[in-house]
Amino acid sequence: MEYKFMDDKNTMVITTKDILERKKDILFVSHDEDDGMWQFLDGDDVLEEQAVIVSLHEMVGIDDTINILHDLPLGWIAYREKVNLDWIRCEN
């Protein structure tokens, strides 16, 4: 598995239990400006009990197509309708 992010592989990121269990796909990514935190979500609202923290490397292992977002600037988001479609990037 290729890893393109400049962040350390052990960088903590936010995702959901459904994504970890591969019940839902990563369709929304945020690179938060205030703390540099990455969020890998399915596009739905996240309930606190669904949120989990894992490593960035683990997220790439779940869906290596997120590697294309390795250069997403702080304060930007990216989204897509389906896994096989292109990411759309924009400033948050």
N, C-alpha and C positions, 0 to 999 in steps of 0.2 A: 504494500500500500504506500503510495506516494503521499508525502506531507509537505505542502507548500507554504504554510503560514509562517510568518516571521516570529510569532509568539511562541514561547516555550510549549512543548507538547503537553506539559502538565498544567497549563493555564486553565483555570476553572471557568466553565461556561454554564449558562442556564439552559435547560431544555425541559422536556416533559416525560413522564413515565411512558406515555403512549408512543413517543418517538423512540425511547430506549427499547421498548418491547416490540418495535417495528410494526405497531398497529396504525401509525400515522406517519406521513412523510414530512420532511423539513421543507416548508414552503415560505418561511419568513425568517430573515436573519437581521439582527440589529448589532451594530458595533457602537456601543454607548459612548458618547462624548465625555460625560462627566467622570467615569471611572475606567473606561476602556474595556468594560465587560462585553463579552459576546453572548448573544441569545440566539438559540436555534429552535424555532417554534413551528407549529403547523398552521399558523394563521388564525386560529380560533383564540378566544379569550382564555387565559390560563388561570385556573383556580390554584390558590396557594398549595393545596394538598397534592396537586398534579406536578408542581415544579420540583426539579431535582438539579443538583450540581454535579457535573462530571468534567472530565478533562477534554480539552480541545482535540487531542489525539483520538480519544474514544469517539468523538463526533465524526471525525473524518473516517473512522472505521465503519461507522453506521451508514454514512453516505459520502463517498469520496467526491461526488460532484460539487460539494461545498468548497473544495480546494480552489475553484475558480474565484472565490470571494476572498482569497488570502490578502488582497490589497484593498479591501473595502475600508475607506477612510473612517476615522472616528466621527461619530455623529451621523453616519449614513445607515440606510437600511437597504435590503435587497429582498425581492419577493418573486414568486413564480406561481403559475396556476397549477402546474403538475410537475412531477419530477423530471420528465423528459423535455420540458420546455426551458427556454433561456431565462436567466435571471434578469430582472429589471432593477437597476440601482437608482437610488435617489437620496438626496440629503433629507434627513429627518426633520 
